[in-house]
Structures are given as structure tokens and as C-alpha cells.
Amino acid sequence: MGLRQRLEQEWYGGGPLVNALRPLGALTCALAGWRRRHVRGRGGALPSLVVGNLTVGGNGKTPLTLAIGRRMQDWGVAVAVVSRGHGAHPPELPYRVNPDDTSVRAGDEPLLLAQTLPVYLSPRRHAGIAAAAAAGFRWALLDDGFQHLALRADLRLLVFSGARPLGNGRCLPAGPLREPRSAWEQADAVLLDEAVGSLPLPPTLPQFRYRLQVVGAQRLGDAGQRIDPRQWRGRRFSAVTGIARPERFLQTLKTLGVETRLYAFADHHAFRPEDLQAIPRPLVMTAKDAVKCASFAGPDDWVLLTEAEPESAFWDWLHSAIMKRS
């Protein structure tokens, strides 16, 4: 087990390593709190909506970003996603992602989003937003960026998922928090998945529930007909992941009646053909990982398709908030 994996295990289960790191975690919290109090950002060339979180690792931001972007398009809002492009190597910056790009060029999450939405890459968010504005878009949607204080976003959503959404409640590296939980006071609304219990959120902060719904499965590299994965009930699959917290993916497969053996790679792992050669078939992975493996997938390699589905009250709130700022 690598150091990162051990840390993540202890963040959510306890252990001696994270206890030894408590002083560093306290320092991270103090510095992040200082930044919140003193850094004054400026607005971008477009109104912006941030979908972020307080912890590192997977929290469901990307499927929610996709759902929000689609709904904004349905409302007639010309929206583009702006991403810092973690792990991407674009030929220029800012860069508009092509759906046919590789994950090496575009990054896994931006490439997944670009299958449906316009996506611009730029570590400098203001520059990415300016590029989207020059192309005629009217709103910028940021997948992550709650801690990017240089940008004064118009709407800030926080996402929480899992039975322990704050882990041990400590800041990096002693826990999963990027900053003190008091930062949630800067959010305009919070989205919690079905596994999240009660959180001591400010009573005036709007809170909404969402769930990840399975909408089908497809062979990797084949955008054709979807199948109903419930027909997999009782079968054994190799679950291949390159995501931070694969537990939810495994739980979804378990709910479908699928027996699994996990083959976990590091978050954002750049898959190569040899990574999958020795793994027993059939195998299944998330859409985020599938975009990196489509070019060398076999006939029994599958992707499980899910969509984020917030409660209807959230859409009413968001529509009103966007119209007020448009």
C-alpha cells in the first residue's frame, strides 16, 4: 500500500500516521483560514458558478457539473465549463477541449465533460473564462474551484458525499479537508448525497439532496446501444478504478447484484494497455476512467453509466439564482 492510500485509509478510519501529522494539519487549517480572511478575488469576464468541495478526492462534483451544465443549456443559457485541467498537457492555454482528444492532452474529467459540454482548460481561471466569453458563452461553470479565491464567483455550490463526508475532520495532511469546515459559510448552497447524515451546517444555508442514478452500461469505445446492467446480476466482474474513493462505485455494483473484485489504481491514473492485460474479464469501470481506455478496450470491457439527479427543489433554486445574475 502506497503512502497516499494509507493516508486516505486513516483519514476515514483512524490510525497512528494521521495522529503524528496533526500539527501539520493544524497549520494547513490556519493558513487556509488566513487566506479566506485576506484574499480578495475579482470577478471574471462572465458570471461564474463553482461546483466545489472541502475535501480532496472524489465527491461527485463531475457528474453534478455535467447535470447542471445540461440543465442550464435546457434553460437556454450559453454555458461553458472552465477547468484547471489536472494532469492535462494541452498544446496551448487556454485550450478548448475536443471530444476526440486524448486524456493525456485534455485530462480525464475535462475529456469526460467535453463529450457533452464545451470545456476550456486554463490553470488561470480568469483566462479560461475570458476565452469562453470571447467565444460567445454567457456563463462559466467551474468543476472544482471553491478554494480558488482569486476568482470572485457569482454562485458557489459545495458537494458532500459518503457516510463520513468530512473524514476525521482534520486538514491536510492529517485529514482530507482542504480548509476548515467553517469555509462552508461562504457557499450559496450545499448538495448532499443519500449517504450523508446530518452536518452542522449554518441553518440559513440552502441544503439539497442528490443521488447518482444508474442509467445503463456500454462496451468501452462503443457509443452505441446501452444495455441494462441489471442483467449482470449474479455475474462476477473485475472492477477497475482510477478514482480517489472507489467505495461508492463498488456499492453501486453491489446494489445491482454484481459480484466484484477490485483492481484499484491511483486517482487520475493514466491507463495503458498493459495495465488491463492480466485483469480477468469481464471488467467494468466508471465513465471517468473509460475515456482513458476506450482506444484499447476489449470486447468484454464495460463502462457503467451514471447520472447525478438532484431533487427538484434544487433546480427551482438554481434557476432563480441564475436568472437574477444573468
C-alpha positions as CSV (number, residue, x, y, z in Angstrom):
1,M,0.0,0.0,0.0
2,G,1.4,3.4,-1.0
3,L,1.6,6.4,1.4
4,R,-1.3,8.2,-0.3
5,Q,-3.5,5.1,0.0
6,R,-2.6,4.6,3.6
7,L,-3.3,8.2,4.4
8,E,-6.7,8.1,2.8
9,Q,-7.5,4.9,4.7
10,E,-6.6,6.6,8.0
11,W,-8.4,9.8,7.2
12,Y,-11.6,7.8,7.2
13,G,-10.7,5.0,9.7
14,G,-8.1,6.4,12.1
15,G,-4.5,5.4,12.7
16,P,-1.1,6.4,14.1
17,L,0.1,8.2,10.9
18,V,-2.5,10.8,10.8
19,N,-2.2,11.4,14.6
20,A,1.5,12.2,14.0
21,L,0.5,14.7,11.3
22,R,-1.9,16.7,13.4
23,P,0.4,19.7,13.9
24,L,0.8,20.0,10.1
25,G,-2.9,19.7,9.7
26,A,-3.5,22.5,12.2
27,L,-1.0,24.6,10.2
28,T,-2.9,23.9,6.9
29,C,-6.2,24.9,8.6
30,A,-4.6,28.1,10.0
31,L,-3.1,29.2,6.6
32,A,-6.3,28.4,4.7
33,G,-8.3,30.4,7.2
34,W,-6.0,33.3,6.8
35,R,-6.4,33.2,3.0
36,R,-10.2,33.2,3.4
37,R,-10.0,36.3,5.5
38,H,-7.5,38.3,3.5
39,V,-7.5,37.3,-0.2
40,R,-9.9,39.4,-2.2
41,G,-10.7,38.0,-5.6
42,R,-12.1,39.7,-8.6
43,G,-15.0,38.7,-10.9
44,G,-14.5,37.1,-14.3
45,A,-15.5,38.1,-17.8
46,L,-18.6,36.1,-17.3
47,P,-20.9,35.2,-14.4
48,S,-19.5,32.0,-12.8
49,L,-20.9,29.1,-10.9
50,V,-18.4,26.9,-8.9
51,V,-19.2,23.3,-8.0
52,G,-16.6,22.5,-5.3
53,N,-15.9,20.7,-2.1
54,L,-14.0,21.0,1.2
55,T,-12.1,17.7,0.9
56,V,-9.7,16.1,-1.5
57,G,-10.7,13.1,-3.6
58,G,-14.0,12.1,-5.3
59,N,-17.1,13.8,-4.1
60,G,-19.4,13.6,-7.1
61,K,-18.5,17.1,-8.4
62,T,-18.1,16.0,-12.0
63,P,-21.4,14.2,-12.5
64,L,-23.1,17.2,-10.8
65,T,-21.3,19.6,-13.1
66,L,-22.5,17.7,-16.1
67,A,-26.1,17.6,-14.8
68,I,-26.0,21.4,-14.0
69,G,-24.5,22.2,-17.4
70,R,-27.1,20.2,-19.3
71,R,-29.9,21.8,-17.3
72,M,-28.5,25.3,-18.0
73,Q,-28.5,24.5,-21.7
74,D,-32.1,23.4,-21.4
75,W,-32.9,26.8,-19.9
76,G,-31.3,28.5,-22.9
77,V,-28.2,29.6,-21.0
78,A,-25.0,29.5,-23.1
79,V,-22.6,27.9,-20.6
80,A,-19.1,26.6,-20.9
81,V,-17.1,24.6,-18.3
82,V,-13.8,26.1,-17.2
83,S,-11.3,23.6,-15.7
84,R,-7.7,23.9,-14.5
85,G,-7.0,20.7,-16.3
86,H,-5.4,18.5,-13.7
87,G,-2.9,16.2,-15.4
88,A,-3.6,17.7,-18.8
89,H,-0.9,18.6,-21.4
90,P,-2.8,20.9,-23.9
91,P,-0.9,22.4,-26.8
92,E,-1.8,25.9,-25.7
93,L,-3.6,27.7,-22.9
94,P,-6.4,28.5,-22.7
95,Y,-7.5,25.4,-24.7
96,R,-10.9,24.3,-25.8
97,V,-11.2,20.6,-25.4
98,N,-12.1,18.5,-28.4
99,P,-14.3,15.4,-27.6
100,D,-11.8,13.4,-29.6
101,D,-8.8,14.5,-27.6
102,T,-6.8,12.0,-25.5
103,S,-6.9,12.1,-21.7
104,V,-3.1,13.0,-21.8
105,R,-3.9,16.2,-23.7
106,A,-7.2,17.1,-22.0
107,G,-7.2,15.4,-18.6
108,D,-9.7,12.7,-17.7
109,E,-12.5,14.8,-16.1
110,P,-12.4,17.6,-18.7
111,L,-12.5,15.0,-21.5
112,L,-15.5,13.3,-20.0
113,L,-17.3,16.6,-19.6
114,A,-16.4,17.6,-23.2
115,Q,-18.4,14.7,-24.6
116,T,-21.5,16.8,-23.7
117,L,-20.4,20.4,-22.8
118,P,-18.0,23.0,-24.1
119,V,-14.9,22.8,-21.9
120,Y,-11.9,25.2,-21.6
121,L,-8.7,24.4,-19.9
122,S,-6.7,27.0,-18.0
123,P,-4.9,26.9,-14.6
124,R,-5.6,30.7,-14.6
125,R,-9.4,30.6,-14.3
126,H,-9.8,34.3,-15.4
127,A,-8.1,33.5,-18.7
128,G,-10.3,30.4,-19.2
129,I,-13.4,32.4,-18.5
130,A,-12.2,35.2,-20.9
131,A,-11.7,32.7,-23.6
132,A,-15.2,31.3,-23.1
133,A,-16.6,34.9,-23.2
134,A,-14.8,35.6,-26.4
135,A,-16.4,32.5,-28.0
136,G,-19.9,33.9,-27.1
137,F,-20.7,32.0,-24.0
138,R,-22.6,33.8,-21.2
139,W,-21.9,31.7,-18.1
140,A,-18.8,29.8,-16.8
141,L,-19.3,26.6,-14.9
142,L,-16.3,25.5,-12.8
143,D,-15.7,21.9,-11.9
144,D,-13.8,22.5,-8.6
145,G,-12.5,25.9,-7.7
146,F,-14.1,26.6,-4.3
147,Q,-10.6,27.3,-2.9
148,H,-9.6,29.4,-6.0
149,L,-10.0,32.7,-4.1
150,A,-8.5,34.8,-6.9
151,L,-11.9,34.4,-8.6
152,R,-14.9,36.0,-7.0
153,A,-17.6,33.6,-8.2
154,D,-21.2,34.6,-8.5
155,L,-22.6,31.3,-7.2
156,R,-20.7,28.7,-5.1
157,L,-22.0,25.2,-4.5
158,L,-20.5,22.7,-2.1
159,V,-20.8,19.0,-2.5
160,F,-20.7,16.4,0.2
161,S,-20.8,12.6,-0.2
162,G,-20.4,9.4,1.8
163,A,-21.2,8.4,5.3
164,R,-18.2,10.4,6.6
165,P,-18.1,13.4,4.3
166,L,-15.5,15.2,6.4
167,G,-13.4,12.2,7.2
168,N,-11.7,12.8,10.6
169,G,-12.4,16.5,10.4
170,R,-8.8,17.5,10.1
171,C,-6.9,19.4,7.4
172,L,-4.3,18.0,5.1
173,P,-2.1,16.0,5.6
174,A,-3.7,14.8,8.8
175,G,-7.1,14.6,7.2
176,P,-8.9,15.1,3.9
177,L,-10.0,18.8,4.5
178,R,-8.5,21.4,2.2
179,E,-9.6,24.1,4.7
180,P,-11.6,24.4,7.9
181,R,-15.2,23.3,7.6
182,S,-16.2,26.9,8.6
183,A,-15.5,27.8,5.0
184,W,-18.9,26.3,4.1
185,E,-20.3,29.7,5.3
186,Q,-19.0,31.1,2.0
187,A,-21.2,28.7,0.0
188,D,-24.5,29.7,-1.6
189,A,-26.0,26.2,-1.3
190,V,-25.0,22.7,-0.4
191,L,-25.6,19.4,-2.2
192,L,-25.5,16.2,-0.1
193,D,-25.8,12.6,-1.5
194,E,-28.0,10.0,0.0
195,A,-25.3,8.6,2.3
196,V,-24.6,11.8,4.1
197,G,-26.2,12.1,7.5
198,S,-26.6,15.4,9.4
199,L,-24.0,18.0,9.2
200,P,-23.8,21.1,11.5
201,L,-24.3,23.5,8.6
202,P,-25.4,27.1,9.1
203,P,-29.2,27.0,9.4
204,T,-29.7,29.7,6.7
205,L,-27.6,27.8,4.1
206,P,-29.9,26.1,1.5
207,Q,-29.4,22.3,1.5
208,F,-30.5,19.9,-1.2
209,R,-30.1,16.2,-1.7
210,Y,-28.9,14.4,-4.8
211,R,-28.4,10.8,-5.9
212,L,-26.3,9.0,-8.5
213,Q,-28.7,7.0,-10.7
214,V,-27.5,4.2,-13.0
215,V,-28.7,4.8,-16.5
216,G,-27.1,1.9,-18.3
217,A,-23.9,0.3,-19.4
218,Q,-21.9,0.2,-22.7
219,R,-18.9,-1.6,-24.1
220,L,-15.8,0.7,-23.8
221,G,-15.2,2.5,-27.0
222,D,-18.7,1.8,-28.3
223,A,-21.2,4.7,-28.0
224,G,-24.0,2.6,-29.5
225,Q,-26.8,0.8,-27.7
226,R,-26.9,0.8,-23.9
227,I,-27.8,-2.3,-22.0
228,D,-29.5,-2.6,-18.6
229,P,-26.8,-3.6,-16.2
230,R,-29.4,-5.4,-14.0
231,Q,-28.9,-8.3,-16.4
232,W,-25.4,-8.7,-14.8
233,R,-27.0,-9.9,-11.6
234,G,-25.1,-12.9,-10.2
235,R,-22.1,-12.4,-12.5
236,R,-18.6,-11.7,-11.4
237,F,-16.8,-8.6,-12.8
238,S,-13.3,-7.1,-12.2
239,A,-14.0,-3.5,-11.1
240,V,-11.1,-1.4,-12.4
241,T,-10.8,2.1,-10.9
242,G,-8.5,5.1,-11.1
243,I,-10.6,7.3,-8.8
244,A,-10.0,8.6,-5.3
245,R,-12.7,6.7,-3.5
246,P,-13.9,3.6,-5.3
247,E,-16.2,2.5,-2.5
248,R,-19.3,4.2,-3.9
249,F,-18.7,2.6,-7.3
250,L,-18.4,-0.8,-5.7
251,Q,-21.6,-0.2,-3.7
252,T,-23.5,0.7,-6.8
253,L,-22.4,-2.6,-8.5
254,K,-23.3,-4.5,-5.3
255,T,-26.8,-2.9,-5.4
256,L,-27.1,-4.2,-9.0
257,G,-26.3,-7.7,-7.7
258,V,-22.8,-7.8,-9.3
259,E,-20.0,-9.7,-7.6
260,T,-16.7,-7.7,-7.9
261,R,-13.0,-8.0,-7.4
262,L,-11.4,-4.6,-7.1
263,Y,-8.4,-3.5,-9.1
264,A,-7.6,-0.1,-7.8
265,F,-5.2,2.3,-9.4
266,A,-4.2,5.8,-8.1
267,D,-6.6,8.7,-8.7
268,H,-6.2,10.1,-12.2
269,H,-4.1,7.1,-13.2
270,A,-3.0,7.3,-16.9
271,F,-4.1,3.8,-18.0
272,R,-2.0,1.9,-20.6
273,P,-2.9,-1.3,-22.4
274,E,-0.6,-3.4,-20.2
275,D,-2.5,-2.2,-17.1
276,L,-5.5,-4.2,-18.2
277,Q,-3.9,-7.2,-19.8
278,A,-3.7,-9.5,-16.8
279,I,-7.0,-8.5,-15.3
280,P,-9.7,-11.2,-15.6
281,R,-12.7,-10.4,-17.9
282,P,-15.3,-9.2,-17.9
283,L,-14.3,-5.9,-16.4
284,V,-16.2,-2.7,-15.6
285,M,-15.1,0.9,-14.8
286,T,-16.5,4.4,-14.4
287,A,-17.1,6.8,-17.2
288,K,-14.2,8.9,-15.9
289,D,-11.8,6.0,-16.4
290,A,-13.4,4.8,-19.6
291,V,-12.4,7.8,-21.6
292,K,-8.8,6.9,-21.0
293,C,-9.2,3.3,-22.0
294,A,-11.6,3.4,-25.0
295,S,-8.8,3.2,-27.6
296,F,-7.5,-0.2,-26.4
297,A,-10.6,-1.8,-24.9
298,G,-11.6,-5.4,-25.5
299,P,-15.0,-6.9,-26.3
300,D,-15.7,-7.7,-22.7
301,D,-14.7,-4.3,-21.2
302,W,-17.6,-2.3,-19.9
303,V,-18.4,1.2,-18.6
304,L,-21.2,1.7,-16.0
305,L,-23.1,4.9,-16.8
306,T,-24.5,7.1,-14.0
307,E,-26.1,10.5,-13.8
308,A,-26.4,12.9,-10.9
309,E,-30.0,13.6,-10.0
310,P,-30.6,16.5,-7.6
311,E,-34.0,17.0,-6.0
312,S,-36.5,19.2,-7.9
313,A,-36.3,22.0,-5.3
314,F,-32.6,22.4,-6.2
315,W,-33.4,23.1,-9.8
316,D,-36.0,25.7,-8.8
317,W,-33.5,27.4,-6.5
318,L,-30.7,27.3,-9.1
319,H,-32.9,28.7,-12.0
320,S,-34.0,31.6,-9.8
321,A,-30.3,32.3,-8.7
322,I,-29.0,32.2,-12.3
323,M,-31.8,34.4,-13.7
324,K,-31.1,37.0,-11.0
325,R,-27.5,37.2,-12.0
326,S,-27.9,37.0,-15.8
